[in-house]
Amino acid sequence: MPSGRPDFLSVNPIVFLPATAPDNFQYGTMPVAVPGVPANRLHHVRFPRQVWYNRQVRAAAIAQIKALNVGPVVLVGFSKSGNGALGIALDQPDLVSGLLIFDAPVCHSELPPWETVDFYTPATWRPDLPANRISELKCWFNGPRRLVLVSGANFSDDMTAFAALLGGALPQLRFIVNPTRAHHWNSGWVEEFLPLFA
């Protein structure tokens, strides 16, 4: 039965954050269409090379999102851009109304070896790690904000530990255990789990 309230996705545009360089298709490509979502509601942050979302990169992403002039957005992050999406939400809480995070290294306490050197040192990595910002993230939930976490084939342990740190008492949090889902933009997780925001 209709609730009389506007659909969450009809009033909150969706912004995808890249997880690889624009010419790297190892993990597929950010979706340009999602069933049931008008194309003009989908937006993409772009970088000319692979990035890890340290404070400077997050600031550049925030500038791109603000330039869209579309109001609070649902951020979609995959792998390293899942960490970035969480960081952006904490840096600019009023910019982000929802987060869909898939298979991200959110609890890697040691600096990952995957081309992080241009962006982080061990000393700067740890304060940025989402697992070390749990109290901030719990505060982010003030208001009608939502978080959907989905584990995948590469970082299922990270995602499970992160969900446990957040605790099960947050009504705005959904955690889907999906450890066999391929670590790939196009493994169906966007189409399956984005509708949870509706």
C-alpha positions in Angstrom: 0.0 0.0 0.0 1.5 3.4 -0.9 2.7 5.3 2.2 2.2 8.8 0.8 5.9 9.5 1.2 8.2 10.1 -1.8 10.4 7.2 -2.8 13.9 7.7 -1.3 15.6 7.2 -4.7 13.2 9.6 -6.5 14.4 12.5 -4.3 18.0 11.4 -3.6 20.2 11.3 -6.8 22.8 8.5 -7.0 26.5 9.1 -7.4 29.0 6.4 -8.2 32.6 6.7 -7.1 35.3 5.1 -9.3 37.4 2.2 -7.9 39.9 2.0 -10.7 41.6 4.2 -13.3 39.3 5.1 -16.2 41.2 2.7 -18.6 41.3 -0.2 -16.2 38.4 -2.6 -16.8 39.6 -5.5 -14.6 36.6 -4.9 -12.3 34.1 -3.8 -14.9 32.7 -0.3 -15.2 30.4 1.9 -13.2 26.8 1.4 -14.3 25.3 4.0 -16.5 21.8 2.6 -16.2 19.9 1.0 -13.3 16.5 -0.6 -13.8 13.8 1.7 -12.4 16.1 4.7 -11.9 15.9 7.5 -14.5 19.2 8.1 -16.3 19.2 11.8 -15.2 19.3 10.6 -11.5 22.6 8.8 -12.0 25.9 10.6 -11.8 29.6 9.7 -11.8 32.6 11.1 -10.1 35.7 11.0 -12.5 39.4 11.0 -11.9 42.1 10.8 -14.7 43.9 7.9 -12.8 43.4 5.4 -10.1 43.0 7.1 -6.7 42.7 6.1 -3.1 40.4 8.4 -1.2 42.6 10.3 1.2 41.5 13.7 2.4 42.7 15.5 -0.8 41.0 13.1 -3.1 37.8 13.2 -1.0 37.8 17.0 -1.2 38.1 16.8 -5.1 35.2 14.3 -5.1 33.1 16.5 -2.9 33.7 19.4 -5.2 32.5 17.3 -8.2 29.4 16.3 -6.3 28.6 19.8 -5.2 29.0 21.0 -8.8 26.1 18.7 -9.7 23.8 21.0 -7.7 21.4 18.1 -7.0 21.1 18.1 -3.2 21.9 15.2 -0.9 22.9 12.1 -2.7 23.2 8.3 -2.3 26.8 7.5 -2.7 27.7 4.1 -4.2 31.2 2.8 -3.4 32.9 -0.5 -4.4 36.2 -1.8 -3.1 38.5 1.2 -2.3 35.7 3.7 -3.3 33.6 2.1 -0.6 36.1 3.5 1.9 36.0 6.8 0.0 32.2 7.0 0.2 32.2 6.5 4.0 34.9 9.1 4.3 33.0 11.6 2.2 29.8 11.1 4.2 31.8 11.8 7.4 33.6 14.9 5.9 30.3 16.3 4.5 27.4 14.8 6.3 24.7 17.0 4.8 25.9 16.1 1.3 25.1 12.4 1.7 21.7 10.9 2.5 22.6 7.2 1.8 25.5 4.9 1.2 25.6 1.6 -0.7 29.0 0.0 0.0 30.1 -3.3 -1.7 33.1 -5.4 -0.7 35.4 -2.7 0.6 38.6 -3.0 2.7 37.0 -1.1 5.6 38.8 -3.0 8.4 42.3 -3.4 6.8 44.4 -2.1 9.7 47.6 -2.4 7.8 48.2 -0.2 4.7 47.0 -2.2 1.7 49.8 -2.9 -0.9 47.6 -2.1 -4.0 49.1 1.2 -5.3 48.4 3.1 -2.1 51.9 4.7 -1.9 50.9 7.9 -3.7 48.0 8.5 -1.3 48.8 7.1 2.1 51.4 6.2 4.6 50.8 3.8 7.5 50.4 6.8 9.8 47.8 8.5 7.6 46.0 5.3 6.7 44.8 4.4 10.1 42.9 7.6 11.1 41.1 7.4 7.7 40.2 3.7 8.0 36.3 3.4 8.3 36.8 0.9 11.2 38.5 3.6 13.2 35.7 6.1 12.6 32.8 4.1 14.0 31.8 6.8 16.6 31.6 9.4 13.8 29.6 7.1 11.6 27.1 6.4 14.3 26.6 10.2 14.6 26.2 10.4 10.9 23.0 8.4 11.2 21.2 11.3 12.8 18.3 12.1 10.6 16.8 10.0 7.7 20.2 8.6 6.5 20.6 5.0 5.4 23.6 2.6 5.0 23.5 -0.6 3.1 26.6 -2.8 3.4 27.1 -5.8 1.1 29.9 -8.3 1.5 31.6 -9.8 -1.5 34.2 -12.3 -2.5 37.3 -10.3 -1.7 36.5 -8.4 1.5 33.8 -10.4 3.2 35.7 -10.6 6.5 36.2 -6.8 6.5 32.6 -6.1 5.8 31.3 -8.5 8.5 33.7 -7.1 11.1 32.6 -3.6 10.1 28.9 -4.4 10.5 29.6 -5.9 13.9 31.5 -2.7 15.0 28.5 -0.6 14.0 26.2 -2.9 15.9 22.7 -4.2 15.0 20.7 -1.5 16.8 20.8 1.0 14.0 17.5 0.8 12.1 19.0 2.6 9.2 21.7 0.0 8.6 21.2 -3.1 6.4 24.0 -5.7 6.1 23.7 -8.3 3.4 26.1 -11.3 3.7 27.0 -12.2 0.1 30.6 -13.7 0.3 30.4 -15.4 -3.1 29.4 -12.3 -5.1 32.2 -11.4 -7.5 34.3 -8.4 -6.7 33.2 -6.6 -9.8 31.1 -3.5 -10.7 28.9 -5.7 -13.0 28.2 -8.7 -10.8 24.6 -7.6 -10.2 24.9 -6.1 -6.8 24.0 -2.5 -7.8 20.8 -3.7 -9.5 19.9 -6.0 -6.7 20.7 -3.9 -3.6 20.1 -0.3 -4.7 16.3 -0.9 -4.6 16.7 -1.4 -0.8 16.7 2.4 -0.6 13.3 2.7 -2.2 
